[in-house]
Amino acid sequence: MPLEVRGDCAAEIPPLTDMTIAADTIQRFASGANPVAAVARRCAYRLCDFGFGATTGTTQRIYELRQQGDRG
C-alpha cells in the first residue's frame, strides 16, 4: 500500500516506493563482495540520494531496513 502524504510537507518527502525500487536495483546489479562492486554500490546509492533530494545515506538505509525485515 503506497504511503499517502497530505498537506505542505508532501512535496518534501521523497517518493519512498521509487527509492525502494532503486535500492533493490542497485543491489541486484552490484551485489558482489569485491571492492569494485562495493564502490559501485556506494556511488549508486549517493546518486539516488541526490536524484531524489534525500539526505545522504537514505537509499542505503532503506535497503538495509528491507534486508532486516526479510530476515525477521
PDB file as gemmi writes it, atoms N, CA and C in Angstrom:
CRYST1    1.000    1.000    1.000  90.00  90.00  90.00 P 1                      
ATOM      1  N   MET A   1       0.842  -1.172   0.000  1.00  0.00           N  
ATOM      2  CA  MET A   1       0.000   0.000   0.000  1.00  0.00           C  
ATOM      3  C   MET A   1       0.890   1.238   0.000  1.00  0.00           C  
ATOM      4  N   PRO A   2       0.717   2.145  -0.954  1.00  0.00           N  
ATOM      5  CA  PRO A   2       1.573   3.326  -1.030  1.00  0.00           C  
ATOM      6  C   PRO A   2       1.339   4.278   0.132  1.00  0.00           C  
ATOM      7  N   LEU A   3       2.393   4.965   0.505  1.00  0.00           N  
ATOM      8  CA  LEU A   3       2.322   5.958   1.565  1.00  0.00           C  
ATOM      9  C   LEU A   3       1.652   7.200   1.015  1.00  0.00           C  
ATOM     10  N   GLU A   4       0.631   7.691   1.719  1.00  0.00           N  
ATOM     11  CA  GLU A   4      -0.058   8.899   1.278  1.00  0.00           C  
ATOM     12  C   GLU A   4       0.297  10.035   2.217  1.00  0.00           C  
ATOM     13  N   VAL A   5       0.735  11.127   1.651  1.00  0.00           N  
ATOM     14  CA  VAL A   5       1.114  12.294   2.435  1.00  0.00           C  
ATOM     15  C   VAL A   5       0.295  13.467   1.943  1.00  0.00           C  
ATOM     16  N   ARG A   6      -0.296  14.181   2.885  1.00  0.00           N  
ATOM     17  CA  ARG A   6      -1.124  15.327   2.513  1.00  0.00           C  
ATOM     18  C   ARG A   6      -0.541  16.598   3.107  1.00  0.00           C  
ATOM     19  N   GLY A   7      -0.924  17.707   2.542  1.00  0.00           N  
ATOM     20  CA  GLY A   7      -0.508  18.994   3.091  1.00  0.00           C  
ATOM     21  C   GLY A   7       0.771  19.509   2.468  1.00  0.00           C  
ATOM     22  N   ASP A   8       1.330  20.518   3.108  1.00  0.00           N  
ATOM     23  CA  ASP A   8       2.517  21.192   2.588  1.00  0.00           C  
ATOM     24  C   ASP A   8       3.754  20.306   2.572  1.00  0.00           C  
ATOM     25  N   CYS A   9       3.839  19.338   3.467  1.00  0.00           N  
ATOM     26  CA  CYS A   9       5.047  18.514   3.549  1.00  0.00           C  
ATOM     27  C   CYS A   9       5.112  17.466   2.441  1.00  0.00           C  
ATOM     28  N   ALA A  10       4.043  17.303   1.673  1.00  0.00           N  
ATOM     29  CA  ALA A  10       4.017  16.265   0.638  1.00  0.00           C  
ATOM     30  C   ALA A  10       5.130  16.444  -0.383  1.00  0.00           C  
ATOM     31  N   ALA A  11       5.456  17.671  -0.718  1.00  0.00           N  
ATOM     32  CA  ALA A  11       6.496  17.914  -1.718  1.00  0.00           C  
ATOM     33  C   ALA A  11       7.896  17.678  -1.166  1.00  0.00           C  
ATOM     34  N   GLU A  12       8.042  17.625   0.156  1.00  0.00           N  
ATOM     35  CA  GLU A  12       9.355  17.485   0.765  1.00  0.00           C  
ATOM     36  C   GLU A  12       9.758  16.041   1.001  1.00  0.00           C  
ATOM     37  N   ILE A  13       8.834  15.101   0.907  1.00  0.00           N  
ATOM     38  CA  ILE A  13       9.127  13.695   1.186  1.00  0.00           C  
ATOM     39  C   ILE A  13       9.443  12.984  -0.126  1.00  0.00           C  
ATOM     40  N   PRO A  14      10.624  12.357  -0.222  1.00  0.00           N  
ATOM     41  CA  PRO A  14      10.973  11.671  -1.470  1.00  0.00           C  
ATOM     42  C   PRO A  14      10.034  10.497  -1.717  1.00  0.00           C  
ATOM     43  N   PRO A  15       9.843  10.138  -2.969  1.00  0.00           N  
ATOM     44  CA  PRO A  15       8.962   9.021  -3.294  1.00  0.00           C  
ATOM     45  C   PRO A  15       9.558   7.706  -2.782  1.00  0.00           C  
ATOM     46  N   LEU A  16       9.045   7.237  -1.678  1.00  0.00           N  
ATOM     47  CA  LEU A  16       9.612   6.076  -0.999  1.00  0.00           C  
ATOM     48  C   LEU A  16       9.584   4.825  -1.869  1.00  0.00           C  
ATOM     49  N   THR A  17       8.502   4.623  -2.596  1.00  0.00           N  
ATOM     50  CA  THR A  17       8.418   3.441  -3.451  1.00  0.00           C  
ATOM     51  C   THR A  17       9.518   3.452  -4.503  1.00  0.00           C  
ATOM     52  N   ASP A  18       9.736   4.603  -5.128  1.00  0.00           N  
ATOM     53  CA  ASP A  18      10.784   4.705  -6.147  1.00  0.00           C  
ATOM     54  C   ASP A  18      12.168   4.499  -5.547  1.00  0.00           C  
ATOM     55  N   MET A  19      12.383   5.004  -4.344  1.00  0.00           N  
ATOM     56  CA  MET A  19      13.684   4.823  -3.688  1.00  0.00           C  
ATOM     57  C   MET A  19      13.907   3.359  -3.337  1.00  0.00           C  
ATOM     58  N   THR A  20      12.851   2.676  -2.929  1.00  0.00           N  
ATOM     59  CA  THR A  20      12.962   1.255  -2.602  1.00  0.00           C  
ATOM     60  C   THR A  20      13.304   0.446  -3.847  1.00  0.00           C  
ATOM     61  N   ILE A  21      12.657   0.752  -4.950  1.00  0.00           N  
ATOM     62  CA  ILE A  21      12.957   0.068  -6.211  1.00  0.00           C  
ATOM     63  C   ILE A  21      14.396   0.343  -6.625  1.00  0.00           C  
ATOM     64  N   ALA A  22      14.835   1.586  -6.475  1.00  0.00           N  
ATOM     65  CA  ALA A  22      16.214   1.942  -6.831  1.00  0.00           C  
ATOM     66  C   ALA A  22      17.212   1.172  -5.977  1.00  0.00           C  
ATOM     67  N   ALA A  23      16.952   1.075  -4.671  1.00  0.00           N  
ATOM     68  CA  ALA A  23      17.858   0.352  -3.773  1.00  0.00           C  
ATOM     69  C   ALA A  23      17.936  -1.122  -4.153  1.00  0.00           C  
ATOM     70  N   ASP A  24      16.795  -1.718  -4.476  1.00  0.00           N  
ATOM     71  CA  ASP A  24      16.781  -3.123  -4.894  1.00  0.00           C  
ATOM     72  C   ASP A  24      17.537  -3.323  -6.205  1.00  0.00           C  
ATOM     73  N   THR A  25      17.373  -2.393  -7.131  1.00  0.00           N  
ATOM     74  CA  THR A  25      18.051  -2.484  -8.426  1.00  0.00           C  
ATOM     75  C   THR A  25      19.561  -2.356  -8.263  1.00  0.00           C  
ATOM     76  N   ILE A  26      19.989  -1.423  -7.431  1.00  0.00           N  
ATOM     77  CA  ILE A  26      21.422  -1.257  -7.173  1.00  0.00           C  
ATOM     78  C   ILE A  26      22.002  -2.545  -6.618  1.00  0.00           C  
ATOM     79  N   GLN A  27      21.333  -3.127  -5.650  1.00  0.00           N  
ATOM     80  CA  GLN A  27      21.834  -4.352  -5.030  1.00  0.00           C  
ATOM     81  C   GLN A  27      21.873  -5.492  -6.033  1.00  0.00           C  
ATOM     82  N   ARG A  28      20.883  -5.551  -6.912  1.00  0.00           N  
ATOM     83  CA  ARG A  28      20.838  -6.632  -7.902  1.00  0.00           C  
ATOM     84  C   ARG A  28      21.998  -6.528  -8.889  1.00  0.00           C  
ATOM     85  N   PHE A  29      22.340  -5.317  -9.308  1.00  0.00           N  
ATOM     86  CA  PHE A  29      23.382  -5.146 -10.321  1.00  0.00           C  
ATOM     87  C   PHE A  29      24.787  -5.017  -9.747  1.00  0.00           C  
ATOM     88  N   ALA A  30      24.908  -4.692  -8.469  1.00  0.00           N  
ATOM     89  CA  ALA A  30      26.240  -4.513  -7.869  1.00  0.00           C  
ATOM     90  C   ALA A  30      26.298  -5.228  -6.530  1.00  0.00           C  
ATOM     91  N   SER A  31      25.978  -6.512  -6.540  1.00  0.00           N  
ATOM     92  CA  SER A  31      25.877  -7.246  -5.278  1.00  0.00           C  
ATOM     93  C   SER A  31      27.126  -8.039  -4.915  1.00  0.00           C  
ATOM     94  N   GLY A  32      28.167  -7.928  -5.695  1.00  0.00           N  
ATOM     95  CA  GLY A  32      29.375  -8.697  -5.420  1.00  0.00           C  
ATOM     96  C   GLY A  32      30.104  -8.218  -4.177  1.00  0.00           C  
ATOM     97  N   ALA A  33      30.953  -9.079  -3.648  1.00  0.00           N  
ATOM     98  CA  ALA A  33      31.725  -8.748  -2.445  1.00  0.00           C  
ATOM     99  C   ALA A  33      33.058  -8.092  -2.783  1.00  0.00           C  
ATOM    100  N   ASN A  34      33.377  -8.000  -4.066  1.00  0.00           N  
ATOM    101  CA  ASN A  34      34.672  -7.427  -4.438  1.00  0.00           C  
ATOM    102  C   ASN A  34      34.663  -5.904  -4.265  1.00  0.00           C  
ATOM    103  N   PRO A  35      35.824  -5.290  -4.165  1.00  0.00           N  
ATOM    104  CA  PRO A  35      35.911  -3.844  -3.921  1.00  0.00           C  
ATOM    105  C   PRO A  35      35.272  -2.989  -5.016  1.00  0.00           C  
ATOM    106  N   VAL A  36      35.322  -3.442  -6.259  1.00  0.00           N  
ATOM    107  CA  VAL A  36      34.721  -2.674  -7.355  1.00  0.00           C  
ATOM    108  C   VAL A  36      33.203  -2.592  -7.177  1.00  0.00           C  
ATOM    109  N   ALA A  37      32.580  -3.706  -6.828  1.00  0.00           N  
ATOM    110  CA  ALA A  37      31.132  -3.713  -6.604  1.00  0.00           C  
ATOM    111  C   ALA A  37      30.766  -2.838  -5.412  1.00  0.00           C  
ATOM    112  N   ALA A  38      31.589  -2.860  -4.373  1.00  0.00           N  
ATOM    113  CA  ALA A  38      31.314  -2.035  -3.189  1.00  0.00           C  
ATOM    114  C   ALA A  38      31.356  -0.549  -3.533  1.00  0.00           C  
ATOM    115  N   VAL A  39      32.340  -0.150  -4.323  1.00  0.00           N  
ATOM    116  CA  VAL A  39      32.442   1.256  -4.734  1.00  0.00           C  
ATOM    117  C   VAL A  39      31.274   1.619  -5.645  1.00  0.00           C  
ATOM    118  N   ALA A  40      30.923   0.728  -6.563  1.00  0.00           N  
ATOM    119  CA  ALA A  40      29.796   0.982  -7.464  1.00  0.00           C  
ATOM    120  C   ALA A  40      28.502   1.152  -6.679  1.00  0.00           C  
ATOM    121  N   ARG A  41      28.282   0.290  -5.681  1.00  0.00           N  
ATOM    122  CA  ARG A  41      27.089   0.401  -4.837  1.00  0.00           C  
ATOM    123  C   ARG A  41      27.058   1.731  -4.105  1.00  0.00           C  
ATOM    124  N   ARG A  42      28.174   2.075  -3.479  1.00  0.00           N  
ATOM    125  CA  ARG A  42      28.248   3.312  -2.696  1.00  0.00           C  
ATOM    126  C   ARG A  42      27.963   4.535  -3.573  1.00  0.00           C  
ATOM    127  N   CYS A  43      28.551   4.558  -4.758  1.00  0.00           N  
ATOM    128  CA  CYS A  43      28.329   5.681  -5.682  1.00  0.00           C  
ATOM    129  C   CYS A  43      26.878   5.714  -6.170  1.00  0.00           C  
ATOM    130  N   ALA A  44      26.325   4.553  -6.474  1.00  0.00           N  
ATOM    131  CA  ALA A  44      24.940   4.498  -6.946  1.00  0.00           C  
ATOM    132  C   ALA A  44      23.973   4.944  -5.856  1.00  0.00           C  
ATOM    133  N   TYR A  45      24.219   4.537  -4.604  1.00  0.00           N  
ATOM    134  CA  TYR A  45      23.373   4.998  -3.502  1.00  0.00           C  
ATOM    135  C   TYR A  45      23.434   6.516  -3.370  1.00  0.00           C  
ATOM    136  N   ARG A  46      24.619   7.084  -3.490  1.00  0.00           N  
ATOM    137  CA  ARG A  46      24.765   8.545  -3.394  1.00  0.00           C  
ATOM    138  C   ARG A  46      24.035   9.248  -4.525  1.00  0.00           C  
ATOM    139  N   LEU A  47      24.144   8.701  -5.736  1.00  0.00           N  
ATOM    140  CA  LEU A  47      23.437   9.296  -6.871  1.00  0.00           C  
ATOM    141  C   LEU A  47      21.925   9.253  -6.672  1.00  0.00           C  
ATOM    142  N   CYS A  48      21.422   8.153  -6.146  1.00  0.00           N  
ATOM    143  CA  CYS A  48      19.983   8.061  -5.878  1.00  0.00           C  
ATOM    144  C   CYS A  48      19.565   9.079  -4.827  1.00  0.00           C  
ATOM    145  N   ASP A  49      20.341   9.199  -3.769  1.00  0.00           N  
ATOM    146  CA  ASP A  49      20.026  10.196  -2.742  1.00  0.00           C  
ATOM    147  C   ASP A  49      19.959  11.585  -3.354  1.00  0.00           C  
ATOM    148  N   PHE A  50      20.946  11.901  -4.178  1.00  0.00           N  
ATOM    149  CA  PHE A  50      20.986  13.205  -4.829  1.00  0.00           C  
ATOM    150  C   PHE A  50      19.791  13.380  -5.768  1.00  0.00           C  
ATOM    151  N   GLY A  51      19.518  12.362  -6.568  1.00  0.00           N  
ATOM    152  CA  GLY A  51      18.424  12.435  -7.532  1.00  0.00           C  
ATOM    153  C   GLY A  51      17.060  12.586  -6.886  1.00  0.00           C  
ATOM    154  N   PHE A  52      16.870  11.938  -5.740  1.00  0.00           N  
ATOM    155  CA  PHE A  52      15.594  12.025  -5.043  1.00  0.00           C  
ATOM    156  C   PHE A  52      15.550  13.201  -4.070  1.00  0.00           C  
ATOM    157  N   GLY A  53      16.656  13.895  -3.917  1.00  0.00           N  
ATOM    158  CA  GLY A  53      16.698  15.024  -2.994  1.00  0.00           C  
ATOM    159  C   GLY A  53      16.644  14.592  -1.540  1.00  0.00           C  
ATOM    160  N   ALA A  54      17.170  13.415  -1.259  1.00  0.00           N  
ATOM    161  CA  ALA A  54      17.135  12.864   0.095  1.00  0.00           C  
ATOM    162  C   ALA A  54      18.464  13.107   0.807  1.00  0.00           C  
ATOM    163  N   THR A  55      18.449  12.935   2.104  1.00  0.00           N  
ATOM    164  CA  THR A  55      19.657  13.045   2.910  1.00  0.00           C  
ATOM    165  C   THR A  55      20.629  11.936   2.521  1.00  0.00           C  
ATOM    166  N   THR A  56      21.910  12.246   2.523  1.00  0.00           N  
ATOM    167  CA  THR A  56      22.931  11.260   2.172  1.00  0.00           C  
ATOM    168  C   THR A  56      22.793  10.022   3.057  1.00  0.00           C  
ATOM    169  N   GLY A  57      22.770   8.861   2.439  1.00  0.00           N  
ATOM    170  CA  GLY A  57      22.665   7.599   3.161  1.00  0.00           C  
ATOM    171  C   GLY A  57      21.254   7.039   3.227  1.00  0.00           C  
ATOM    172  N   THR A  58      20.265   7.786   2.750  1.00  0.00           N  
ATOM    173  CA  THR A  58      18.874   7.339   2.849  1.00  0.00           C  
ATOM    174  C   THR A  58      18.617   6.079   2.029  1.00  0.00           C  
ATOM    175  N   THR A  59      19.069   6.043   0.786  1.00  0.00           N  
ATOM    176  CA  THR A  59      18.816   4.885  -0.076  1.00  0.00           C  
ATOM    177  C   THR A  59      19.462   3.630   0.500  1.00  0.00           C  
ATOM    178  N   GLN A  60      20.669   3.754   1.018  1.00  0.00           N  
ATOM    179  CA  GLN A  60      21.339   2.602   1.613  1.00  0.00           C  
ATOM    180  C   GLN A  60      20.599   2.143   2.866  1.00  0.00           C  
ATOM    181  N   ARG A  61      20.124   3.076   3.678  1.00  0.00           N  
ATOM    182  CA  ARG A  61      19.370   2.698   4.881  1.00  0.00           C  
ATOM    183  C   ARG A  61      18.068   1.998   4.523  1.00  0.00           C  
ATOM    184  N   ILE A  62      17.414   2.449   3.451  1.00  0.00           N  
ATOM    185  CA  ILE A  62      16.187   1.783   3.008  1.00  0.00           C  
ATOM    186  C   ILE A  62      16.485   0.328   2.666  1.00  0.00           C  
ATOM    187  N   TYR A  63      17.560   0.089   1.934  1.00  0.00           N  
ATOM    188  CA  TYR A  63      17.905  -1.285   1.573  1.00  0.00           C  
ATOM    189  C   TYR A  63      18.223  -2.113   2.819  1.00  0.00           C  
ATOM    190  N   GLU A  64      18.990  -1.550   3.740  1.00  0.00           N  
ATOM    191  CA  GLU A  64      19.345  -2.278   4.960  1.00  0.00           C  
ATOM    192  C   GLU A  64      18.109  -2.609   5.788  1.00  0.00           C  
ATOM    193  N   LEU A  65      17.160  -1.692   5.878  1.00  0.00           N  
ATOM    194  CA  LEU A  65      15.925  -1.960   6.620  1.00  0.00           C  
ATOM    195  C   LEU A  65      15.114  -3.062   5.953  1.00  0.00           C  
ATOM    196  N   ARG A  66      15.084  -3.066   4.632  1.00  0.00           N  
ATOM    197  CA  ARG A  66      14.375  -4.137   3.921  1.00  0.00           C  
ATOM    198  C   ARG A  66      15.033  -5.489   4.193  1.00  0.00           C  
ATOM    199  N   GLN A  67      16.361  -5.523   4.210  1.00  0.00           N  
ATOM    200  CA  GLN A  67      17.079  -6.767   4.489  1.00  0.00           C  
ATOM    201  C   GLN A  67      16.772  -7.255   5.900  1.00  0.00           C  
ATOM    202  N   GLN A  68      16.759  -6.358   6.867  1.00  0.00           N  
ATOM    203  CA  GLN A  68      16.453  -6.738   8.246  1.00  0.00           C  
ATOM    204  C   GLN A  68      15.031  -7.264   8.356  1.00  0.00           C  
ATOM    205  N   GLY A  69      14.108  -6.647   7.627  1.00  0.00           N  
ATOM    206  CA  GLY A  69      12.719  -7.101   7.640  1.00  0.00           C  
ATOM    207  C   GLY A  69      12.571  -8.484   7.032  1.00  0.00           C  
ATOM    208  N   ASP A  70      13.332  -8.757   5.987  1.00  0.00           N  
ATOM    209  CA  ASP A  70      13.274 -10.076   5.350  1.00  0.00           C  
ATOM    210  C   ASP A  70      13.825 -11.165   6.261  1.00  0.00           C  
ATOM    211  N   ARG A  71      14.823 -10.803   7.077  1.00  0.00           N  
ATOM    212  CA  ARG A  71      15.424 -11.783   7.997  1.00  0.00           C  
ATOM    213  C   ARG A  71      14.524 -12.070   9.193  1.00  0.00           C  
ATOM    214  N   GLY A  72      13.631 -11.145   9.483  1.00  0.00           N  
ATOM    215  CA  GLY A  72      12.698 -11.372  10.590  1.00  0.00           C  
ATOM    216  C   GLY A  72      13.037 -10.539  11.700  1.00  0.00           C  
TER     217      GLY A  72                                                      
END                                                                             
